[in-house]
Amino acid sequence: MQLRLSVNARVPEDTPAYRTAVGVPLSLSPGSRCVFRIRPGFPEESAVWHRMMVRDVTQMPPIATEFADPQGLEMVAAWILSLR
């Protein structure tokens, strides 16, 4: 299942992005202990957060960044923690 983005839903849980990311297992696990795209309550086990943190071939965004954004990581971690 591919990650999909849309703005037509009334609540976040109804968006294609949410339904294709939160609690969805990875089809591939590139060298990390992450098995979910986003594991509710566990940023360090969420591939999205992990890929934001690293600077290698798996990083997000994939180009034009040399350093992870600490504020962005903190905000995404807080959001993932809130999904418990």
C-alpha positions in Angstrom: 0.0 0.0 0.0 1.5 3.4 -1.0 1.4 6.4 1.3 -1.2 8.8 -0.1 -1.9 12.5 0.7 -5.2 14.3 0.4 -7.0 17.3 2.1 -10.7 16.3 1.5 -11.4 14.5 4.9 -13.0 16.3 7.9 -10.8 14.5 10.5 -7.2 13.4 10.3 -8.1 9.7 10.8 -10.1 9.8 7.6 -7.3 11.1 5.4 -5.5 8.7 3.0 -2.2 9.8 4.5 -3.3 8.7 8.0 -4.8 5.5 6.8 -1.7 4.6 4.8 0.8 5.6 7.4 -0.4 5.2 11.1 -0.1 1.6 12.2 0.8 0.4 8.8 3.7 -2.2 8.6 6.6 -1.5 6.4 7.0 -3.7 3.3 10.8 -3.1 3.6 12.8 -2.2 6.7 16.0 -0.5 5.5 18.5 -1.2 8.3 16.5 0.0 11.3 14.4 -1.6 13.9 11.3 0.1 12.6 8.5 -2.2 11.4 5.8 0.5 11.0 5.5 3.6 9.0 4.3 5.3 12.1 3.9 3.2 15.3 1.4 5.1 17.5 3.1 6.1 20.8 6.6 5.1 19.7 8.5 7.7 17.6 11.8 5.8 17.8 10.1 2.7 16.3 8.4 4.8 13.5 10.1 4.8 10.1 8.9 8.3 9.3 10.6 9.7 12.5 13.7 7.6 11.9 14.1 8.7 8.3 13.8 12.3 9.4 16.6 11.8 12.0 19.2 10.0 9.8 21.4 11.6 7.1 22.0 8.7 4.7 20.4 7.2 1.6 17.1 6.6 3.5 16.8 10.2 4.9 13.7 12.4 4.6 13.8 14.7 2.8 15.9 12.8 0.4 18.0 15.7 -0.9 19.2 19.2 0.0 19.7 18.6 3.7 22.8 18.0 5.7 21.4 18.1 9.2 18.2 16.7 10.8 15.8 19.4 12.0 15.7 19.1 15.8 12.4 21.1 16.1 10.8 19.1 13.4 11.8 15.8 15.0 10.5 17.0 18.4 7.2 18.0 16.9 6.7 14.8 14.9 7.8 12.8 18.0 5.2 14.6 20.1 2.5 13.9 17.5 3.4 10.2 17.4 3.3 10.0 21.2 -0.1 11.6 21.2 -1.5 8.7 19.0 -1.5 6.2 21.9 
